Amino acid sequence: MAVVSKKIPAPDKVKVKTALLSVSDKTGIVELARALSEKGVRLLSTGGTHKTIAAAGLAVTDVSEVTNFPEIMDGRVKTLHPKVHGGLLAIRDDAEHQAAMKEHGIEGIDLAVINLYPFEDVRKAGGDYPTTVENIDIGGPAMIRASAKNHAYVTILTDPADYPELLEQLSADAGQTAYAFRQRMAAKAFARTAAYDAMISNWFAEALDIATPRHRVIGGILREEMRYGENPHQKAAFYVTGENRPGVSTAALLQGKQLSYNNINDTDAAYELVAEFLPENGPACAIIKHANPCGVATGPSLLEAYKRALACDSVSAFGGIIALNSLLDAETAEEIVKLFTEVIIAPEVSEEAKAIIARKPNLRLLSVGALPDPRAAGLTAKTVSGGLLVQNRDNALVEDMELKVVTKRAPTAQELEDMKFAFRVAKHVKSNAVVYAKDGQTAGIGAGQMSRVDSARIAAIKAEEAAKAMGLVEPLTRGSAVASEAFLPFADGLLSAIAAGATAVIQPGGSMRDQEVIDAANEHNVAMVFTGVRHFRH
């Protein structure tokens, strides 16, 4: 049943006489407590926060003295008491509330400074089930929500970053806070508990292997506001979910201006792609533009991998994102700075390379410290009108697939390697995708076309243009392997690839016309392999 409002107007200014401090993150808490004490504010506190403040020589009352009830059950029960929640929830201008406070000896609490048990940190550190459960805060969220609901009278702070503004308000206005400030802090508080509960619910779903929970919430913490989104008329911000996956959200910006919305999107795509190539198998480079690869290559050195990736489509690479799977060295850095590039991302960067990149002060240089595991589980989400599409991350790897030769001719060892390389890249190309590869290098990439035939043709055109730029007699598609990220519905796409010079094809299979496509491959003595796994990417 809905609760009917008494419509008591909220006061603009509220004097802070009593403050409750209960924090897990002790950053700045002693300084805040001292400043409040100097302003004549009575301090209440709990557990470790009480010890910290008392150790600083400040007068502070333990909450158990207010409740006349000790902390019990290893601190699980300490603030869940009417004298705490009554002090937070009471409507000060309501006669009935005032009478209840007087009858039960409840004192008003005007300021609550609360942050939560470090559930996110424990989860990221890989805590076991009992430890993770023990770090689910109960009293903290209850007090935060109570304070935020009653923001007409109570100021709630959940972030140490807001301590200075609080003190500025108290100093400027005789120890009072303004209603607009309390409103903003309440909104922030509810967002904080929502994100916290989202993290917990998603952890339970993961721990209990519940693929589609009844309610799915994805929370984030603001990392930074952006100048704009995909376009200048769109507002945007970057939020981090706390997922412990190496990438753009965990990277250190070594130099360069703030990453834009599009930079972050493209850099994430680039780093996820290059992570498919394990460093122990050799250096690899991926160059991305608008979330699609312009070129991908491996090589005996990182410099060679970069040069080979660039050769695939040097025109489109202009202003792109470069992702590397191993330490960026000076030699490679010297070559990269010859091209206008928006972002470079790598697991590590040598001091010599940093100095070279520094010549281009606007070039963003990111160091991550590790590569994401392409096999690791996780979730991806996309908004649609009125809804949220959530799915498991595509962590299927061609190395783990059961490849089936469906043509009369089996691929040679080299063709098989080229097939795997091409299919690995096709996984990261917008559908419809067609990728030609030869000797650990993309020869041509066709992305995002409505017709797969057009993707095959575009990729072949790109290869011809690259051959002219390199002064080659023929494009690298001659003798290449070609990958399609989804099944070839007709033989026409295959025939376009064959015309471009492909001698081997890898695709998921599963079309009603598979036999027609197989027959066409046999007719042209082309080897074909089915993976049984599709890599649609929209």
C-alpha positions in Angstrom: 0.0 0.0 0.0 1.3 3.4 -0.9 2.3 5.8 1.9 0.6 9.2 1.7 2.9 12.2 2.1 2.1 14.7 4.8 3.4 17.4 2.5 5.6 19.1 5.1 7.9 21.5 3.2 11.6 20.8 3.4 13.6 23.5 5.1 16.3 25.1 3.0 18.9 25.3 5.7 19.6 22.6 8.3 22.0 23.0 11.2 24.4 20.1 11.7 24.5 19.4 15.4 25.1 15.6 15.4 27.1 13.5 12.9 27.3 9.8 12.5 30.6 8.6 11.0 30.9 4.9 9.9 33.3 4.2 7.1 35.2 1.3 5.6 37.4 3.7 3.5 39.1 5.9 6.2 40.4 8.4 3.6 40.2 11.9 5.1 37.9 10.8 8.0 40.1 12.1 10.8 40.5 15.4 9.1 36.7 15.6 8.6 36.0 14.6 12.2 38.4 17.2 13.5 36.8 19.9 11.4 33.3 18.9 12.5 34.4 18.8 16.1 35.9 22.3 15.9 32.5 23.5 14.6 30.8 22.1 17.7 29.3 19.0 16.0 28.8 16.0 18.3 30.4 12.9 16.8 28.9 9.4 16.9 30.8 6.5 15.4 31.1 2.7 15.2 33.7 0.0 15.4 37.0 0.7 13.5 35.9 4.3 12.6 35.4 5.1 16.3 38.8 3.7 17.2 40.4 5.7 14.4 38.8 9.0 15.5 39.4 8.4 19.2 43.1 7.6 18.5 43.4 11.0 17.0 42.5 12.5 20.3 39.0 13.6 19.3 35.9 13.3 21.5 33.6 10.7 19.9 30.6 8.7 21.2 30.3 5.0 20.4 26.9 4.2 18.9 26.5 1.5 21.4 26.3 4.2 24.1 23.4 5.7 22.2 21.5 2.5 21.6 22.4 1.0 25.0 23.1 -2.2 23.1 26.6 -3.6 22.3 27.9 -4.6 18.9 27.2 -8.3 18.6 27.8 -11.2 16.2 31.3 -10.0 15.1 30.0 -6.5 14.3 27.2 -7.8 12.1 24.7 -6.0 14.3 25.5 -2.6 15.6 23.5 0.2 13.9 20.3 -1.7 13.1 18.5 -0.1 15.9 15.5 2.3 16.3 17.6 4.9 18.0 19.9 5.1 15.0 17.3 4.8 12.2 14.8 6.9 14.2 17.4 9.6 14.4 18.0 9.4 10.6 14.4 9.1 9.5 12.5 11.4 11.8 10.7 14.3 10.1 11.8 17.1 12.4 8.8 19.4 11.7 6.2 16.6 12.3 4.6 16.8 15.7 3.9 13.0 15.8 7.5 12.2 14.9 8.8 14.7 17.5 6.6 13.0 20.2 7.9 9.6 19.2 11.5 10.8 19.5 10.8 12.2 22.9 9.0 9.1 24.1 11.7 6.7 23.0 14.7 8.9 23.8 15.8 9.3 20.1 18.1 12.1 19.2 18.2 13.5 15.7 21.2 12.8 13.4 21.8 15.6 11.0 24.8 14.3 9.1 25.7 10.7 8.1 29.1 10.0 6.6 29.0 6.4 5.5 30.8 4.2 3.0 30.5 0.4 2.5 32.4 -2.8 3.1 34.8 -3.3 0.2 32.8 -6.0 -1.5 34.1 -4.9 -4.9 37.8 -5.1 -3.8 37.3 -8.6 -2.3 35.6 -9.9 -5.4 38.3 -8.5 -7.7 41.0 -10.1 -5.4 39.3 -13.5 -5.9 38.0 -13.9 -2.4 36.4 -17.3 -1.6 32.6 -17.6 -1.2 32.4 -17.2 2.6 34.8 -14.2 2.6 32.9 -12.5 -0.2 29.6 -13.0 1.6 31.0 -11.6 4.8 31.9 -8.4 2.9 28.3 -7.7 2.0 27.4 -4.6 4.0 23.9 -4.6 5.6 23.9 -1.8 8.1 25.7 0.7 5.8 23.2 0.6 2.9 20.3 0.7 5.4 21.7 3.9 7.0 22.6 5.4 3.6 19.1 4.8 2.3 17.4 6.1 5.4 19.5 9.3 5.4 19.0 9.8 1.7 15.2 9.3 1.9 15.1 11.9 4.7 17.4 14.4 2.9 15.0 17.2 3.8 16.7 17.1 7.2 19.7 14.8 6.9 22.9 15.3 4.9 24.3 12.0 3.6 27.9 11.6 2.3 29.2 8.4 0.8 32.3 9.7 -1.0 35.4 11.2 0.6 35.6 13.5 -2.5 32.6 15.4 -1.1 34.1 16.2 2.3 35.6 19.5 1.2 32.3 20.8 -0.2 30.5 19.9 3.0 33.0 21.8 5.1 32.8 24.8 2.8 29.0 24.8 3.3 29.2 24.6 7.0 31.9 27.3 7.2 30.0 29.7 4.9 26.6 29.3 6.5 26.9 29.0 10.3 27.2 25.2 10.4 24.2 24.6 8.0 23.8 22.7 4.8 21.5 23.8 1.9 18.6 21.7 0.6 20.1 21.6 -2.9 23.3 20.1 -1.6 21.4 17.5 0.5 19.4 16.6 -2.6 22.5 16.1 -4.7 24.1 14.0 -2.0 21.0 11.9 -1.6 20.9 11.2 -5.4 24.5 10.2 -5.2 23.8 7.9 -2.2 21.0 6.0 -3.9 23.2 5.5 -7.0 26.0 4.2 -4.8 23.8 1.6 -3.0 22.2 0.6 -6.4 25.7 0.0 -7.9 26.8 -1.9 -4.8 23.7 -4.2 -4.9 24.1 -4.7 -8.6 27.7 -5.9 -8.0 26.4 -8.3 -5.3 23.5 -9.7 -7.4 25.7 -10.2 -10.4 28.3 -12.0 -8.3 25.6 -14.4 -6.9 24.4 -15.1 -10.4 27.9 -15.9 -11.5 28.7 -17.9 -8.4 25.5 -20.0 -8.7 25.7 -20.2 -12.5 22.4 -18.4 -13.0 22.6 -17.3 -16.6 19.4 -15.3 -16.7 18.4 -13.9 -13.3 14.9 -12.4 -12.9 16.4 -9.0 -12.4 19.6 -7.9 -14.0 21.3 -4.6 -13.1 24.7 -3.4 -14.3 26.2 -0.7 -12.1 29.1 1.6 -12.7 31.2 4.2 -11.0 31.9 7.4 -12.8 35.5 7.5 -14.1 35.2 10.7 -16.0 32.9 13.1 -17.8 33.6 13.6 -21.5 33.4 16.5 -23.7 30.8 14.7 -25.8 29.7 11.3 -26.9 29.9 9.8 -30.4 28.9 13.2 -31.8 29.4 16.7 -30.3 25.7 17.1 -29.6 25.6 14.0 -27.3 26.6 14.2 -23.6 28.7 11.2 -22.4 30.6 9.8 -19.5 32.8 6.8 -18.8 31.7 4.5 -16.0 33.7 1.5 -14.7 32.0 -1.6 -13.5 34.8 -2.9 -11.3 35.3 -6.0 -13.5 38.9 -7.2 -13.0 39.6 -7.5 -16.8 42.8 -5.8 -18.1 41.9 -3.3 -20.8 41.0 0.3 -21.4 39.2 0.6 -18.0 42.3 -0.5 -16.0 45.0 1.1 -18.2 47.3 3.9 -17.1 47.3 7.0 -19.4 51.1 7.6 -19.7 50.6 10.7 -21.8 48.2 12.5 -24.1 44.9 14.2 -23.7 41.7 12.7 -22.3 40.4 9.8 -24.3 37.1 10.5 -26.1 34.0 8.3 -26.2 35.0 6.9 -29.6 38.6 6.5 -28.5 37.6 4.3 -25.6 35.2 2.2 -27.7 37.8 1.7 -30.4 40.7 1.1 -28.0 38.7 -1.6 -26.2 38.0 -3.3 -29.5 41.7 -3.1 -30.5 43.0 -4.6 -27.2 40.5 -7.4 -27.1 41.5 -8.3 -30.7 45.3 -8.3 -30.1 44.8 -10.4 -26.9 43.7 -13.3 -29.1 47.4 -13.5 -30.0 49.4 -14.8 -27.0 52.8 -13.1 -26.5 54.5 -16.5 -26.1 53.6 -17.2 -29.7 55.2 -14.0 -30.9 54.6 -10.3 -31.3 51.3 -9.1 -32.7 49.7 -5.8 -33.7 46.2 -4.8 -34.5 45.2 -1.4 -36.0 41.6 -0.4 -35.5 39.4 2.3 -37.0 35.7 2.7 -36.0 35.9 -0.5 -34.0 36.9 -2.5 -37.1 40.4 -3.7 -37.8 42.3 -2.1 -40.7 45.1 -4.7 -40.4 46.3 -7.4 -38.0 49.6 -9.2 -38.2 52.2 -11.2 -36.3 55.9 -11.0 -36.9 59.4 -12.1 -35.8 59.6 -8.7 -34.0 57.0 -6.2 -32.8 58.3 -3.7 -35.4 57.7 -6.3 -38.2 54.2 -7.1 -36.8 53.4 -3.4 -36.9 54.7 -2.9 -40.4 52.8 -5.9 -41.7 49.5 -4.8 -40.0 49.9 -1.3 -41.5 50.5 -2.7 -44.9 47.1 -4.2 -45.1 45.4 -0.8 -45.3 47.7 2.1 -44.6 45.1 4.6 -45.7 42.4 3.6 -43.2 45.0 3.3 -40.5 45.5 7.1 -40.5 44.1 8.4 -37.2 43.5 4.9 -35.9 44.2 2.9 -32.7 47.2 0.7 -32.4 47.2 -2.3 -30.0 50.2 -4.4 -29.3 50.4 -7.7 -27.4 53.9 -7.2 -25.9 56.2 -4.5 -24.6 56.4 -1.4 -26.8 60.1 -1.0 -27.6 62.0 2.0 -28.9 62.4 0.7 -32.5 58.6 0.1 -32.9 57.7 3.4 -31.3 60.1 5.2 -33.7 58.1 3.7 -36.6 54.7 4.3 -35.1 55.2 8.1 -34.6 55.6 8.5 -38.4 51.9 7.9 -38.7 49.2 10.1 -37.2 47.7 7.9 -34.6 45.1 8.6 -31.9 45.9 5.9 -29.3 48.6 3.3 -28.6 47.8 0.6 -26.1 50.2 -2.1 -24.9 50.8 -4.3 -21.8 54.0 -2.4 -21.1 56.1 0.4 -22.5 59.9 0.8 -22.3 61.3 4.1 -21.0 63.0 4.6 -24.4 59.6 4.2 -26.1 58.0 6.7 -23.7 60.6 9.3 -24.6 60.0 8.8 -28.3 56.2 8.9 -28.0 56.5 12.1 -25.9 57.5 13.9 -29.1 53.8 13.7 -30.0 52.2 15.2 -26.9 48.6 14.7 -28.1 49.1 11.0 -28.8 47.5 9.0 -26.1 49.7 6.2 -24.7 48.2 3.5 -22.5 49.9 0.8 -20.5 47.7 -1.9 -19.1 50.2 -4.3 -17.3 48.5 -7.4 -18.7 46.4 -8.8 -21.5 42.8 -9.9 -21.1 42.2 -13.6 -21.2 40.2 -14.3 -24.4 38.8 -17.5 -22.8 37.6 -15.8 -19.6 33.9 -15.6 -19.0 32.1 -12.3 -18.6 29.1 -10.3 -19.7 28.5 -7.8 -22.4 25.5 -5.5 -22.5 23.8 -3.2 -25.0 20.9 -0.9 -24.5 17.8 -0.9 -26.8 14.7 1.2 -26.5 13.2 0.2 -23.2 15.5 -2.7 -22.5 18.9 -4.1 -22.0 20.5 -7.0 -24.0 22.9 -9.0 -21.9 24.9 -12.0 -23.1 28.0 -13.9 -22.2 31.2 -12.6 -23.7 32.2 -14.3 -26.9 35.1 -16.3 -25.5 35.1 -19.1 -28.1 38.6 -19.6 -29.6 39.3 -21.3 -32.9 42.1 -23.2 -31.2 39.5 -25.0 -29.1 37.1 -25.8 -31.9 36.6 -29.1 -33.6 37.5 -28.3 -37.2 35.8 -30.4 -39.8 37.3 -30.7 -43.3 34.2 -30.9 -45.7 36.0 -30.8 -49.1 37.8 -33.4 -51.1 41.1 -31.5 -50.6 42.3 -31.0 -47.0 44.1 -27.8 -46.3 47.9 -27.8 -46.1 49.5 -27.1 -42.8 50.2 -23.5 -43.9 46.6 -23.0 -45.1 45.3 -24.3 -41.8 47.4 -21.8 -39.9 46.2 -19.0 -42.2 42.6 -20.2 -41.7 42.9 -20.0 -38.0 44.5 -16.6 -38.1 41.7 -15.2 -40.4 38.9 -16.7 -38.3 40.5 -15.3 -35.1 40.4 -11.8 -36.7 36.9 -12.2 -38.2 35.6 -12.7 -34.7 36.4 -9.0 -34.1 35.1 -7.6 -37.4 31.6 -6.2 -37.6 29.2 -8.6 -39.4 29.0 -9.4 -42.3 32.7 -10.0 -42.1 35.1 -11.5 -44.6 38.9 -11.7 -43.8 41.7 -12.8 -46.1 45.0 -13.8 -44.4 48.3 -15.1 -45.5 51.5 -16.0 -43.5 50.2 -14.4 -40.3 49.0 -11.2 -41.9 45.6 -9.9 -43.0 45.5 -9.4 -46.7 42.1 -7.8 -46.9 39.2 -7.1 -44.6 35.6 -6.6 -45.5 33.4 -5.4 -42.7 29.8 -4.6 -41.8 28.1 -5.1 -45.2 24.5 -6.1 -45.6 25.7 -8.7 -48.2 28.5 -11.1 -47.5 29.4 -11.0 -51.2 30.0 -7.3 -50.9 32.3 -7.9 -47.9 34.3 -10.4 -49.9 34.6 -7.9 -52.8 35.6 -5.0 -50.6 38.2 -7.0 -48.9 39.6 -8.0 -52.3 39.7 -4.4 -53.4 41.5 -3.4 -50.2 44.1 -6.1 -50.9 44.6 -4.8 -54.5 45.1 -1.3 -53.2 47.6 -2.5 -50.6 49.5 -4.4 -53.2 49.8 -1.3 -55.4 51.0 0.8 -52.3 53.7 -1.9 -51.6 54.7 -2.3 -55.2 53.7 -6.0 -55.3 53.0 -7.8 -58.5 49.8 -9.3 -57.1 47.7 -8.9 -54.0 48.3 -11.0 -50.9 44.9 -12.6 -51.4 46.6 -14.8 -54.0 47.2 -18.1 -52.2 45.4 -16.8 -49.0 42.9 -18.3 -46.7 39.6 -16.6 -46.3 37.3 -16.6 -43.2 33.7 -15.8 -42.9 32.4 -15.2 -39.3 29.0 -16.8 -40.2 28.0 -19.4 -42.7 28.1 -18.7 -46.4 24.5 -18.8 -47.4 25.2 -19.2 -51.1 28.2 -20.1 -53.3 28.5 -16.5 -54.6 30.5 -15.3 -51.6 32.9 -18.2 -52.0 33.3 -17.6 -55.7 34.2 -14.0 -55.0 36.8 -15.1 -52.6 38.2 -17.6 -55.1 38.3 -14.9 -57.8 40.4 -12.9 -55.3 42.9 -15.8 -55.1 41.8 -17.6 -51.9 42.7 -21.3 -51.9 41.3 -22.2 -48.5 38.1 -21.2 -46.7 37.0 -21.4 -43.0 33.4 -20.8 -42.0 31.0 -22.1 -39.4 28.8 -24.0 -41.8 25.1 -24.7 -41.1 23.5 -23.2 -44.2 20.7 -25.0 -46.0 22.9 -24.7 -49.1 26.1 -26.0 -47.5 26.4 -28.7 -50.1 26.1 -26.2 -52.9 29.0 -24.2 -51.4 31.0 -27.4 -50.8 30.5 -28.4 -54.4 31.7 -25.1 -55.6 34.8 -25.4 -53.5 35.5 -28.9 -54.8 35.0 -27.7 -58.4 37.8 -25.1 -57.8 40.1 -27.4 -55.8 39.6 -25.2 -52.7 40.0 -26.6 -49.2 37.1 -25.8 -46.8 36.8 -26.3 -43.1 33.7 -25.9 -40.9 34.1 -24.7 -37.3 30.5 -25.2 -36.1 30.8 -21.9 -34.2 29.6 -18.5 -35.4 31.1 -15.1 -34.5 28.4 -12.5 -35.3 29.4 -9.1 -34.1 26.9 -6.2 -34.3 
